[in-house]
Amino acid sequence: MAQQKGIIKLKGKIGDISFYKTQDGHLAREKGGVDASRIANDPAFIRTRENGAEFGSSAISGKLVRSTLRTMLMTASDNRVTARLTKLMTDVKNLDATSVRGKRAVGVAIALAPAKALLKGFNFNNKAILGSILFKPFVVTPATGVITINGLVPINDIAFPTGATHINLKGSWAKVDFTNNISDVKLSNVINLPINAVSTNVILTPSAPPVGAGTNLFVLQIEFFQMVNAVQYSLKNGAFNALSIVEVS
C-alpha cells in the first residue's frame, strides 16, 4: 500500500488503483491477488486455507473477549484493540500442540499455563497501561474474584492526567468458554475517590460468580474524572482510562 502525498487526497477508484482513507492516513493500492474461488479449491492453496481458518478462529476468540467486556471497553480501549487482541489470540492458538494444522484453536491451547500467561497483563487501552498508572500492589483472589488494594493514596499511588480530580476503580470476573464461544461476566462495585492524600482500602467484589465453564479472566479498570460544579465528567472521553486483565485461571 502506498501513502498518498500532496494537497489533494483521492477517494475511490481510477483504473486498477483504489484510493482510500484509514487511521494511518490516505492510502492507495493496486488491484491484484489470486481469484477467491481458486484459493478456496486449488490444492496448491491448502496452506493458505489452513492459515485462513486458524486466523478466523483467533478473530472469533478475540471478539468473544471484547463482547464479554463490552461495557468496560466502552470507556477504556484504543482504536487498535481489535487487531491487537486478534494477534494475542493467534499467539495463544499457536501453543496448541495437539490439533492438526488448520484446526489449532484458542479453546485447546488456553488450558496450558503459558497460554494463560499470554493473556495476563493485556491492556485494552495501549495509551493507558495499567502498570504505568497504578503504583500500589493489588491482590486478586481467584476463588471469589475480589481485587484488593490496601492503603491506596491516590495522589501518591496513581499517575493521573492533568485536570483529573477523581477516579473510579472497578473490577470484573468473566468466565469465557473459547471452545463453545460463550461467556458470562459479573461486575464489581465501583469505588469513587478524590485524588488526594487520604488512604483507602479498596475492595472490589463481583456481584456474583459468573456462570458456566471456561477460562476465568479477572479485570481491573481505572477511570479518570474532572469535578465541575459538583458534577464529575469523564476526562477526554476516557482517553486516559486503563483496563487490563490482571489474572487468568
N, C-alpha and C positions, 0 to 999 in steps of 0.2 A: 504494500500500500504506500502510495506517495502522498506527501504533505502538500497541500495547495499553498502556493505563495502568491503574493501580490495583493492589491487592494480589493479587487472584485473576487468574491468567492462564489463558486458554482455549485448548484444542486441539480441532480437529475442525470440524464444520460446524453452523451454525444458519441454516436457510433458505438464502439465496444468499450468506451470508458464511462464509468459511473462516478459521479461526484456526490459526496455526502458529508454530513457533519456528525462528529462524535464528540465525546467529552475530551478527546485528545486533540480536537481541532478539526479543520476542514481537510478531508482526505479524498483521494482518487484511486481507483483501481481498474484494471483491465479485465474484461470478461474472459473467463478461461476455465480450465479444470476438466475433469473427466465426467462424462454423462452419468447422471444418478442411477439410471437403470443398469448401466454396466457395473458400477460399484456394487449394486445390490445383488448381481447374479454372476458376474465373471469370477471363476475360481482364482484368477490372478489377484483378486482384491479381498481374499478371505481374511488376511491380516487386518486390512482396513476395516472390514465389517466387525471383526472381533474388538478392535480398538474403539470403534463407534459404540458398540453395545456396552462396553465397560464404562466409557465416558458418560453415556446416558444414564447408567445405573448410579454413578457417582453424583451426577447432577440431581437426580431424584432424591438421593440421600441428603444432599445439601439443602434442597428445597424443603425437605421434611423438617430439618432443624430450624430453618428460617420460619416456617409456618408455625412450628411449635412455640417459638419465642416471639411471635409477631408483635404482640402488644408492647414488648420491651424494645424490640428493634425499631419501632416507630419513632422513638426518641433517642436512639443511640446506635447508629450504623453509618457506614460510609458508602459512597456510590459504587464501590468495587467489591462490596461484601459478597455478592453472589458468585463472582468469579473466584474470589479468594477461598470461599468455603467449598466450592466445587474442586478446586485444586487440593485443598486439605483432604477432602473425601477421596480423591484419586490416590493420594499418598497412603491413606488408610487402606483402601482397596488393594493396593499393591502388596500389602502384608498378608493377603490371603494366599497361603502356600498349598492349599488342598484342591481348590477348584481349577478346572481346565481354563486355558486361555480363552477369553471372551465371556467367561462366566464368573470371573473373580468378582467379589462383592463386598461392600462395607459390612453387610449383615453377618458375613462369615468372619471377616478379619477383626471386627470390633471386640470379639471375645478375648483377643490377645492383649496382654499388658502394654506392649509397645504401641498398639493402635489407640488404646485409651490415652496413653501419654501424649500422642499427637494432638488429640482433641483438647486436652487440658491446657489452659492458658490462651485459647483462641480469643482474640479481641474482635468484636463485631464492628468497632469503630477504630480504624487504624490511625485516626487523628487524635485519639484519646485513649492511650494504652493504660490499662488499669494500674500496672506496676509503676508507671510514671506519675500517677495521680495519688494513689493511696500508699502511704508510707508506714502504716501501722499494721502489724501482723494480724491475721484473722484465722479463725479455725472453722472448718467445715465438719459437721458431724453427719456422715452419710446415713446413719440409721434413722435420723429424724429430719435431715435436710436443713437443720439450723446452722446459720452462719453467725459467728460471734466475733465482735471486735471490741475488746476490753480497753477502756481508758482512751477512747478516741478524742483527741483535742483538734478540732477541725483546722484551726489557724496554723497548727504545727504539723499535723499529720496528713493534710490534704493540699495538693498543689492546685490551687483554684485560679481560674482566669480572672482577669481584670473586670470589675463590675459585679462579680458574684457576691451575694450576701448570704445565701442559704444553700444547703444541699439536701437532696433526698437520697436515702440508701434503701435499697430493696433487693430481695433475692428471689430465686425460684428454684423449684425441684421438678425436673422433667424426666419422664421415663419414655425413651424413644426406641421403638422396635424397628430397626432398619431392615429386617427381613420381610416383615409384613406391611411396612410403610404406614404405621400408625403410631400415635403418641398421645401422651397426656401431660399436662403441666399444672402445677399449683404454685401460685404466687405467695410471697410472704407479706407480712405487714410492711408498711412504709414508715421509715423514721426520718422526720424532717428536723434539721438542725441549723441554727445560725452559725456562720463562720466566725467563731470567737474562741476564747481560751478556756472554755468550760469543758471538763472531761465528762464523757458519757460512755456507758457500757451499751454498745449496740447489739441487740439480739434480734435477728431476722428469722422468723419462724413460718414455714409454709402453712397455708390454711389446712392442709391435709396431705397425706401421702398420695402421689399420683397413682392412678390405677393401671393395670396391665403389666406386661412383661417388657423386658428390653434393657437398654443401657441407661444408667442414671446420669443425668447431667445436672450439675449444680452451678447456678449462675448468680453473679453479683453485679449490681448496677449502681452507678453514682451519677446523679443528675444535678446540674447547677441552675440556680435561680437568682433573680435580682428582685429585691423588695422595692416597690414603688407605691407609696400611699397605701401601705398595709396590704398590698396585693403582690404575690410572688409570680413573676413572669419567667418563663423558660429563657435561658440565656442563649442568644444567637440560634434559636430554633434547635437547640440540642447539639450544636456542633462540638461542644466540649464534653459531652456526656460519655462515660465509659461503660462498657458492657462486656463481660468476659466470662468464659467457662472456667470456674475456679476448681472444680473437682469432677472426676469421672469415675464411675464404678460399675 
